[in-house]
Amino acid sequence: MISYPYLYEKSMAERQAQIQHDMQQSRMLAHAGQRRMLMRHTVGRLGTLLIELGSQLQRIEQRDGVSLHSS
């Protein structure tokens, strides 16, 4: 143990600051991971919706006998 109270308090304060910094970094990394997952989910869902829309448009074309891609 350090014999000087000031140095002991100083080292404890530095250690506490380092722990807080590490915890903040950990939270930031976790938050970034959540944002990445949310973005992937959103893009995936958008892709699914676009495929469903395209399928519905094809069914309408086939039912009505109208081609949206006519030249």
KEFISE-731767 format. One record per atom (N, C-alpha, C): residue number from 1; residue in three letters; atom name; y, x, z negated. Coordinates in Angstrom, 3 decimals. Each point is the difference from the previous one (the first is absolute). Layout:
// residues N
<r resi="NUM" resn="ALA" name="CA" v="Y" u="X" w="Z"/>
...
//
This chain:
// residues 71
<r resi="1" resn="MET" name="N" v="-1.180" u="0.842" w="0.000"/>
<r resi="1" resn="MET" name="CA" v="1.180" u="-0.842" w="0.000"/>
<r resi="1" resn="MET" name="C" v="1.245" u="0.889" w="0.000"/>
<r resi="2" resn="ILE" name="N" v="1.052" u="-0.494" w="0.617"/>
<r resi="2" resn="ILE" name="CA" v="1.248" u="0.745" w="0.062"/>
<r resi="2" resn="ILE" name="C" v="0.699" u="-0.084" w="-1.352"/>
<r resi="3" resn="SER" name="N" v="0.509" u="1.112" w="-0.474"/>
<r resi="3" resn="SER" name="CA" v="0.607" u="0.027" w="-1.331"/>
<r resi="3" resn="SER" name="C" v="1.444" u="-0.482" w="-0.006"/>
<r resi="4" resn="TYR" name="N" v="0.643" u="-0.030" w="1.119"/>
<r resi="4" resn="TYR" name="CA" v="1.394" u="-0.424" w="0.043"/>
<r resi="4" resn="TYR" name="C" v="0.069" u="-1.484" w="0.381"/>
<r resi="5" resn="PRO" name="N" v="0.568" u="-0.846" w="-0.852"/>
<r resi="5" resn="PRO" name="CA" v="0.054" u="-1.440" w="0.269"/>
<r resi="5" resn="PRO" name="C" v="0.724" u="-0.342" w="1.308"/>
<r resi="6" resn="TYR" name="N" v="1.062" u="0.721" w="0.308"/>
<r resi="6" resn="TYR" name="CA" v="0.745" u="-0.280" w="1.230"/>
<r resi="6" resn="TYR" name="C" v="-0.878" u="0.234" w="1.220"/>
<r resi="7" resn="LEU" name="N" v="-0.701" u="1.126" w="0.023"/>
<r resi="7" resn="LEU" name="CA" v="-0.867" u="0.309" w="1.133"/>
<r resi="7" resn="LEU" name="C" v="-1.157" u="-0.996" w="0.108"/>
<r resi="8" resn="TYR" name="N" v="-0.518" u="-0.415" w="-1.129"/>
<r resi="8" resn="TYR" name="CA" v="-1.076" u="-0.992" w="-0.004"/>
<r resi="8" resn="TYR" name="C" v="0.498" u="-1.322" w="0.589"/>
<r resi="9" resn="GLU" name="N" v="1.164" u="-0.460" w="-0.463"/>
<r resi="9" resn="GLU" name="CA" v="0.573" u="-1.241" w="0.522"/>
<r resi="9" resn="GLU" name="C" v="0.290" u="0.119" w="1.488"/>
<r resi="10" resn="LYS" name="N" v="0.507" u="1.144" w="0.391"/>
<r resi="10" resn="LYS" name="CA" v="0.314" u="0.230" w="1.413"/>
<r resi="10" resn="LYS" name="C" v="-1.280" u="-0.059" w="0.854"/>
<r resi="11" resn="SER" name="N" v="-1.065" u="0.650" w="-0.456"/>
<r resi="11" resn="SER" name="CA" v="-1.248" u="-0.013" w="0.764"/>
<r resi="11" resn="SER" name="C" v="-0.603" u="-1.402" w="0.046"/>
<r resi="12" resn="MET" name="N" v="0.125" u="-0.768" w="-1.084"/>
<r resi="12" resn="MET" name="CA" v="-0.490" u="-1.373" w="-0.016"/>
<r resi="12" resn="MET" name="C" v="0.799" u="-0.876" w="0.967"/>
<r resi="13" resn="ALA" name="N" v="1.309" u="0.188" w="0.046"/>
<r resi="13" resn="ALA" name="CA" v="0.839" u="-0.763" w="0.917"/>
<r resi="13" resn="ALA" name="C" v="-0.350" u="0.325" w="1.452"/>
<r resi="14" resn="GLU" name="N" v="-0.238" u="1.276" w="0.294"/>
<r resi="14" resn="GLU" name="CA" v="-0.385" u="0.394" w="1.357"/>
<r resi="14" resn="GLU" name="C" v="-1.351" u="-0.596" w="0.378"/>
<r resi="15" resn="ARG" name="N" v="-0.924" u="0.004" w="-0.940"/>
<r resi="15" resn="ARG" name="CA" v="-1.323" u="-0.564" w="0.256"/>
<r resi="15" resn="ARG" name="C" v="0.101" u="-1.500" w="0.258"/>
<r resi="16" resn="GLN" name="N" v="0.805" u="-0.691" w="-0.786"/>
<r resi="16" resn="GLN" name="CA" v="0.190" u="-1.432" w="0.180"/>
<r resi="16" resn="GLN" name="C" v="0.635" u="-0.290" w="1.366"/>
<r resi="17" resn="ALA" name="N" v="0.977" u="0.804" w="0.389"/>
<r resi="17" resn="ALA" name="CA" v="0.638" u="-0.172" w="1.302"/>
<r resi="17" resn="ALA" name="C" v="-1.013" u="0.222" w="1.126"/>
<r resi="18" resn="GLN" name="N" v="-0.881" u="0.979" w="-0.152"/>
<r resi="18" resn="GLN" name="CA" v="-1.014" u="0.268" w="1.019"/>
<r resi="18" resn="GLN" name="C" v="-0.990" u="-1.163" w="0.104"/>
<r resi="19" resn="ILE" name="N" v="-0.386" u="-0.558" w="-1.135"/>
<r resi="19" resn="ILE" name="CA" v="-0.913" u="-1.156" w="0.006"/>
<r resi="19" resn="ILE" name="C" v="0.653" u="-1.191" w="0.683"/>
<r resi="20" resn="GLN" name="N" v="1.270" u="-0.257" w="-0.317"/>
<r resi="20" resn="GLN" name="CA" v="0.716" u="-1.107" w="0.638"/>
<r resi="20" resn="GLN" name="C" v="0.110" u="0.215" w="1.508"/>
<r resi="21" resn="HIS" name="N" v="0.265" u="1.232" w="0.408"/>
<r resi="21" resn="HIS" name="CA" v="0.092" u="0.312" w="1.420"/>
<r resi="21" resn="HIS" name="C" v="-1.346" u="-0.245" w="0.688"/>
<r resi="22" resn="ASP" name="N" v="-1.081" u="0.445" w="-0.623"/>
<r resi="22" resn="ASP" name="CA" v="-1.333" u="-0.201" w="0.566"/>
<r resi="22" resn="ASP" name="C" v="-0.345" u="-1.477" w="0.119"/>
<r resi="23" resn="MET" name="N" v="0.369" u="-0.776" w="-0.999"/>
<r resi="23" resn="MET" name="CA" v="-0.264" u="-1.441" w="0.033"/>
<r resi="23" resn="MET" name="C" v="0.807" u="-0.675" w="1.115"/>
<r resi="24" resn="GLN" name="N" v="1.242" u="0.423" w="0.169"/>
<r resi="24" resn="GLN" name="CA" v="0.840" u="-0.572" w="1.051"/>
<r resi="24" resn="GLN" name="C" v="-0.578" u="0.338" w="1.376"/>
<r resi="25" resn="GLN" name="N" v="-0.445" u="1.228" w="0.185"/>
<r resi="25" resn="GLN" name="CA" v="-0.616" u="0.398" w="1.268"/>
<r resi="25" resn="GLN" name="C" v="-1.244" u="-0.835" w="0.272"/>
<r resi="26" resn="SER" name="N" v="-0.797" u="-0.218" w="-1.027"/>
<r resi="26" resn="SER" name="CA" v="-1.214" u="-0.794" w="0.136"/>
<r resi="26" resn="SER" name="C" v="0.336" u="-1.432" w="0.408"/>
<r resi="27" resn="ARG" name="N" v="1.024" u="-0.583" w="-0.628"/>
<r resi="27" resn="ARG" name="CA" v="0.428" u="-1.356" w="0.357"/>
<r resi="27" resn="ARG" name="C" v="0.510" u="-0.065" w="1.435"/>
<r resi="28" resn="MET" name="N" v="0.751" u="1.007" w="0.421"/>
<r resi="28" resn="MET" name="CA" v="0.531" u="0.010" w="1.366"/>
<r resi="28" resn="MET" name="C" v="-1.133" u="0.076" w="1.021"/>
<r resi="29" resn="LEU" name="N" v="-1.000" u="0.825" w="-0.275"/>
<r resi="29" resn="LEU" name="CA" v="-1.134" u="0.116" w="0.914"/>
<r resi="29" resn="LEU" name="C" v="-0.782" u="-1.308" w="0.062"/>
<r resi="30" resn="ALA" name="N" v="-0.179" u="-0.653" w="-1.135"/>
<r resi="30" resn="ALA" name="CA" v="-0.710" u="-1.278" w="-0.024"/>
<r resi="30" resn="ALA" name="C" v="0.790" u="-1.046" w="0.781"/>
<r resi="31" resn="HIS" name="N" v="1.306" u="-0.025" w="-0.169"/>
<r resi="31" resn="HIS" name="CA" v="0.845" u="-0.963" w="0.712"/>
<r resi="31" resn="HIS" name="C" v="-0.066" u="0.236" w="1.506"/>
<r resi="32" resn="ALA" name="N" v="0.016" u="1.261" w="0.417"/>
<r resi="32" resn="ALA" name="CA" v="-0.078" u="0.315" w="1.428"/>
<r resi="32" resn="ALA" name="C" v="-1.332" u="-0.470" w="0.564"/>
<r resi="33" resn="GLY" name="N" v="-1.071" u="0.150" w="-0.755"/>
<r resi="33" resn="GLY" name="CA" v="-1.307" u="-0.472" w="0.442"/>
<r resi="33" resn="GLY" name="C" v="-0.031" u="-1.506" w="0.159"/>
<r resi="34" resn="GLN" name="N" v="0.646" u="-0.718" w="-0.911"/>
<r resi="34" resn="GLN" name="CA" v="0.060" u="-1.455" w="0.094"/>
<r resi="34" resn="GLN" name="C" v="0.796" u="-0.428" w="1.228"/>
<r resi="35" resn="ARG" name="N" v="1.076" u="0.706" w="0.284"/>
<r resi="35" resn="ARG" name="CA" v="0.810" u="-0.339" w="1.175"/>
<r resi="35" resn="ARG" name="C" v="-0.781" u="0.226" w="1.283"/>
<r resi="36" resn="ARG" name="N" v="-0.776" u="1.106" w="0.038"/>
<r resi="36" resn="ARG" name="CA" v="-0.818" u="0.275" w="1.173"/>
<r resi="36" resn="ARG" name="C" v="-1.034" u="-1.103" w="0.209"/>
<r resi="37" resn="MET" name="N" v="-0.629" u="-0.433" w="-1.092"/>
<r resi="37" resn="MET" name="CA" v="-1.000" u="-1.050" w="0.103"/>
<r resi="37" resn="MET" name="C" v="0.630" u="-1.312" w="0.448"/>
<r resi="38" resn="LEU" name="N" v="1.189" u="-0.305" w="-0.510"/>
<r resi="38" resn="LEU" name="CA" v="0.698" u="-1.216" w="0.397"/>
<r resi="38" resn="LEU" name="C" v="0.340" u="0.048" w="1.484"/>
<r resi="39" resn="MET" name="N" v="0.466" u="1.159" w="0.478"/>
<r resi="39" resn="MET" name="CA" v="0.347" u="0.134" w="1.413"/>
<r resi="39" resn="MET" name="C" v="-1.245" u="-0.179" w="0.867"/>
<r resi="40" resn="ARG" name="N" v="-1.110" u="0.623" w="-0.383"/>
<r resi="40" resn="ARG" name="CA" v="-1.243" u="-0.144" w="0.767"/>
<r resi="40" resn="ARG" name="C" v="-0.447" u="-1.451" w="0.037"/>
<r resi="41" resn="HIS" name="N" v="0.080" u="-0.670" w="-1.136"/>
<r resi="41" resn="HIS" name="CA" v="-0.398" u="-1.403" w="-0.066"/>
<r resi="41" resn="HIS" name="C" v="0.892" u="-0.853" w="0.903"/>
<r resi="42" resn="THR" name="N" v="1.308" u="0.239" w="-0.061"/>
<r resi="42" resn="THR" name="CA" v="0.945" u="-0.776" w="0.802"/>
<r resi="42" resn="THR" name="C" v="-0.241" u="0.214" w="1.487"/>
<r resi="43" resn="VAL" name="N" v="-0.168" u="1.250" w="0.413"/>
<r resi="43" resn="VAL" name="CA" v="-0.241" u="0.298" w="1.413"/>
<r resi="43" resn="VAL" name="C" v="-1.331" u="-0.604" w="0.446"/>
<r resi="44" resn="GLY" name="N" v="-1.016" u="0.115" w="-0.837"/>
<r resi="44" resn="GLY" name="CA" v="-1.299" u="-0.582" w="0.336"/>
<r resi="44" resn="GLY" name="C" v="0.080" u="-1.505" w="0.149"/>
<r resi="45" resn="ARG" name="N" v="0.712" u="-0.637" w="-0.905"/>
<r resi="45" resn="ARG" name="CA" v="0.155" u="-1.464" w="0.070"/>
<r resi="45" resn="ARG" name="C" v="0.796" u="-0.400" w="1.235"/>
<r resi="46" resn="LEU" name="N" v="1.031" u="0.748" w="0.327"/>
<r resi="46" resn="LEU" name="CA" v="0.784" u="-0.280" w="1.201"/>
<r resi="46" resn="LEU" name="C" v="-0.879" u="0.124" w="1.245"/>
<r resi="47" resn="GLY" name="N" v="-0.823" u="1.026" w="0.050"/>
<r resi="47" resn="GLY" name="CA" v="-0.920" u="0.165" w="1.127"/>
<r resi="47" resn="GLY" name="C" v="-0.939" u="-1.177" w="0.125"/>
<r resi="48" resn="THR" name="N" v="-0.534" u="-0.453" w="-1.119"/>
<r resi="48" resn="THR" name="CA" v="-0.905" u="-1.156" w="0.011"/>
<r resi="48" resn="THR" name="C" v="0.722" u="-1.239" w="0.509"/>
<r resi="49" resn="LEU" name="N" v="1.218" u="-0.218" w="-0.445"/>
<r resi="49" resn="LEU" name="CA" v="0.769" u="-1.161" w="0.448"/>
<r resi="49" resn="LEU" name="C" v="0.287" u="0.062" w="1.495"/>
<r resi="50" resn="LEU" name="N" v="0.301" u="1.201" w="0.501"/>
<r resi="50" resn="LEU" name="CA" v="0.249" u="0.133" w="1.443"/>
<r resi="50" resn="LEU" name="C" v="-1.257" u="-0.278" w="0.813"/>
<r resi="51" resn="ILE" name="N" v="-1.145" u="0.439" w="-0.492"/>
<r resi="51" resn="ILE" name="CA" v="-1.261" u="-0.274" w="0.696"/>
<r resi="51" resn="ILE" name="C" v="-0.284" u="-1.500" w="0.003"/>
<r resi="52" resn="GLU" name="N" v="0.221" u="-0.645" w="-1.148"/>
<r resi="52" resn="GLU" name="CA" v="-0.200" u="-1.448" w="-0.072"/>
<r resi="52" resn="GLU" name="C" v="0.939" u="-0.731" w="0.959"/>
<r resi="53" resn="LEU" name="N" v="1.241" u="0.428" w="0.075"/>
<r resi="53" resn="LEU" name="CA" v="0.965" u="-0.620" w="0.912"/>
<r resi="53" resn="LEU" name="C" v="-0.439" u="0.179" w="1.444"/>
<r resi="54" resn="GLY" name="N" v="-0.433" u="1.216" w="0.350"/>
<r resi="54" resn="GLY" name="CA" v="-0.479" u="0.242" w="1.362"/>
<r resi="54" resn="GLY" name="C" v="-1.207" u="-0.857" w="0.341"/>
<r resi="55" resn="SER" name="N" v="-0.902" u="-0.160" w="-0.944"/>
<r resi="55" resn="SER" name="CA" v="-1.188" u="-0.835" w="0.230"/>
<r resi="55" resn="SER" name="C" v="0.408" u="-1.454" w="0.225"/>
<r resi="56" resn="GLN" name="N" v="0.941" u="-0.487" w="-0.800"/>
<r resi="56" resn="GLN" name="CA" v="0.462" u="-1.378" w="0.176"/>
<r resi="56" resn="GLN" name="C" v="0.676" u="-0.176" w="1.360"/>
<r resi="57" resn="LEU" name="N" v="0.777" u="0.975" w="0.430"/>
<r resi="57" resn="LEU" name="CA" v="0.654" u="-0.095" w="1.310"/>
<r resi="57" resn="LEU" name="C" v="-1.028" u="-0.007" w="1.120"/>
<r resi="58" resn="GLN" name="N" v="-1.064" u="0.803" w="-0.130"/>
<r resi="58" resn="GLN" name="CA" v="-1.060" u="-0.006" w="1.015"/>
<r resi="58" resn="GLN" name="C" v="-0.697" u="-1.354" w="0.056"/>
<r resi="59" resn="ARG" name="N" v="-0.264" u="-0.596" w="-1.158"/>
<r resi="59" resn="ARG" name="CA" v="-0.648" u="-1.321" w="-0.016"/>
<r resi="59" resn="ARG" name="C" v="0.896" u="-1.044" w="0.655"/>
<r resi="60" resn="ILE" name="N" v="1.295" u="0.074" w="-0.260"/>
<r resi="60" resn="ILE" name="CA" v="0.938" u="-0.949" w="0.612"/>
<r resi="60" resn="ILE" name="C" v="0.006" u="0.195" w="1.506"/>
<r resi="61" resn="GLU" name="N" v="0.013" u="1.269" w="0.457"/>
<r resi="61" resn="GLU" name="CA" v="-0.049" u="0.285" w="1.441"/>
<r resi="61" resn="GLU" name="C" v="-1.256" u="-0.583" w="0.625"/>
<r resi="62" resn="GLN" name="N" v="-1.122" u="0.217" w="-0.625"/>
<r resi="62" resn="GLN" name="CA" v="-1.265" u="-0.476" w="0.549"/>
<r resi="62" resn="GLN" name="C" v="-0.051" u="-1.516" w="0.003"/>
<r resi="63" resn="ARG" name="N" v="0.508" u="-0.620" w="-1.054"/>
<r resi="63" resn="ARG" name="CA" v="-0.024" u="-1.456" w="-0.091"/>
<r resi="63" resn="ARG" name="C" v="0.914" u="-0.628" w="1.050"/>
<r resi="64" resn="ASP" name="N" v="1.179" u="0.547" w="0.154"/>
<r resi="64" resn="ASP" name="CA" v="0.976" u="-0.569" w="0.927"/>
<r resi="64" resn="ASP" name="C" v="-0.179" u="0.507" w="1.421"/>
<r resi="65" resn="GLY" name="N" v="-0.774" u="1.028" w="0.194"/>
<r resi="65" resn="GLY" name="CA" v="-0.177" u="0.558" w="1.333"/>
<r resi="65" resn="GLY" name="C" v="1.241" u="0.714" w="0.501"/>
<r resi="66" resn="VAL" name="N" v="0.870" u="0.412" w="-0.885"/>
<r resi="66" resn="VAL" name="CA" v="1.248" u="0.663" w="0.360"/>
<r resi="66" resn="VAL" name="C" v="-0.114" u="1.465" w="-0.382"/>
<r resi="67" resn="SER" name="N" v="0.441" u="0.877" w="0.882"/>
<r resi="67" resn="SER" name="CA" v="-0.028" u="1.419" w="-0.302"/>
<r resi="67" resn="SER" name="C" v="1.404" u="0.459" w="-0.332"/>
<r resi="68" resn="LEU" name="N" v="0.142" u="0.630" w="-1.155"/>
<r resi="68" resn="LEU" name="CA" v="1.296" u="0.540" w="-0.380"/>
<r resi="68" resn="LEU" name="C" v="0.261" u="1.330" w="0.718"/>
<r resi="69" resn="HIS" name="N" v="-1.023" u="0.593" w="0.610"/>
<r resi="69" resn="HIS" name="CA" v="0.113" u="1.304" w="0.643"/>
<r resi="69" resn="HIS" name="C" v="0.035" u="-0.129" w="1.526"/>
<r resi="70" resn="SER" name="N" v="0.425" u="-1.151" w="0.508"/>
<r resi="70" resn="SER" name="CA" v="0.029" u="-0.169" w="1.466"/>
<r resi="70" resn="SER" name="C" v="1.110" u="0.839" w="0.615"/>
<r resi="71" resn="SER" name="N" v="-0.265" u="0.484" w="1.205"/>
<r resi="71" resn="SER" name="CA" v="0.970" u="0.861" w="0.687"/>
<r resi="71" resn="SER" name="C" v="0.838" u="-0.783" w="0.957"/>
//
